[in-house]
Amino acid sequence: MPSHIKKGDIVAVIAGNHRGKQGKVLVAGADRVIVEGVRMVKKHARRSQSLPQGGIIEKEGPIHISNVKLIPAAAQ
């Protein structure tokens, strides 16, 4: 089933702990999306060449597509 939400769209979170937040869709999958600045999770990273310091990094986590609503371009 194709989704009405694509990468680059502006969406609003309508359910869950992050209700009311808005952001740009970074990744859109079949049933989950990753929205910029919403559902920030802490991830422990081991030292590597790309991250020589290691430590705790914060990144966005996925949200179910039914919990977001597309904001029309005219309303932005």
Residue, then its C-alpha position, 0 to 999 in steps of 0.5 A: m500500500p503506497s503511503h501519502i507521506k514522502k521524504g521531504d514532506i512537513v508533517a505534524v505528530i498527532a498521537g503519542n508522547h511527541r504530539g504537537k511537534q512538527g518536522k521534516v520527514l528524513v526517511a519514509g518506509a512502508d509503515r514508519v517514518i523518521v521526522e527531524g527533531v522528533r523522538m530523539v533517542k540516545k545511542h551508545a556508540r563504540r569508538s571507530q574511525s568515523l566517531p573517534q571519541g565514541g560516547i553517547i549520540e542522539k538521533e531521531g527514532p522511527i514513528h508509526i506512519s499512522n501517528v503523523k499527519l501531512i501538513p499541506a504546502a499552502a498551510q506552511 
